[in-house]
Amino acid sequence: MKLLRERFAIEPCVVTGPATDNQVGVEIIANQMRVAAFNALSNGAALGDRVIEALGVRAAAPR
Amino acid sequence: MESGMRSVVVDKLASVTQACGLSHELRIAPDIPAEEGVVIVVEVLTNKSTYNTLELTSGRMAKVGKGDVVAGALGHRQALFGYSGHVPEQLKPGDVIQMLNIGGVLGVCDSINPDKGRPFDCRVLGVVLNFPYLGERIGVPARVGHKALDAAAALDTRGVPVVALAGTCMEAGKTAAACAVIARMRHRGLTVDAFKATGVSLRRDILAMEDAGARRCAIFTDLGVVTTTRANGPALTRTMLSELAAGKPDVMVFELGDGILGTYGVDAILECPDIRAALTAVILSANRLGRREAAARAFRDRAVRRDRTRH
């Protein structure tokens, strides 16, 4: 996160990966880094919805 | 190039050679240009019990064993959790090199990962020839890719939103995340094209993206690159973004293989202002939080809460 923000001036819209494997990791990322976190395997739909929201594209309503 | 030319029957065509459209009966020659991307035929000399498969041009993973004759391509690799190796300065039939990844990248192994065991040793048989001149029996060394990369390629996303996935290192869950995002976008009626911009040639990730619902997929190997670097990463990314955008998808998703600080050129891509400007959203795929980091954060949180309670 620090590298993306400070070296590349990139603000990720969401964090995923093994760091989000449990709720502790999700909360640490959300609270400490101020960015949404979702696990791709256990919460893939929410991850996708967050990215669609960040893009601002018109998409069909979630099922 | 035709002196010493002979036919050879190949058991397995590695996925790195996919764009060459090779058959299992090939013409090979002994004068091998020791250059990245050159397609060669080798005979596997060893057996191993782990990391012993090869991705074929079909996408299937096939078990490899001693005696298999394989068509692969010369390339280098510097993997954190795999092998490291380089393209030798010279190469001739009879030389022994190693299979550096499961996509069929061949080179001299410099360093191994104990989890993967020693790589397959392979005896070089010759360079694969193709015959591009109609009616003439002039063979030229085959090279990977549908076409050569244009290093000066311009970037034009035609206003298509772009999602990039970057990771803290390899095996940080980037492909799983890309597939989840692509699948959700497809379920919500969006047309998604996808590609892999960096890493070492292996089609597995873009095949997974296709399975998740991506309409068109691409990988740097299609542009003649076996292993990406800081030098070619930005041009590859511009080219694939522009080419996929021409098909007018609703969204483009691409994965930056390896970590941000690896040697495959992810940092060079993210340093380019034009590419950064084209990124509508970036997903960071992070490996497990270090125990020390998590403990420090938990301790700090508790201290802050205690401090607030006191005041």
Interface residues (C-beta under 8 A of the other chain):
Chain A: M1 L3 L4 R7 F8 A9 I10 E11 P12 C13 V14 V15 T16 G17 P18 A19 T20 D21 V24 G25 I28 I29 N31 Q32 V35 A40 L41 G44 A45 L47 G48 D49 V51 I52 A54 L55 G56 V57 A59 A60 A61 P62 R63
Chain B: P161 V163 A166 G167 T168 A172 G173 K174 A176 A177 C179 A180 V181 I182 A183 R184 M185 H187 R188 G189 L190 D250 V251 I260 L261 D267 L270 E271 R276 L279 T280 A281 V282 I283 L284 S285 A286 N287 R288 L289 A294 R297 D301
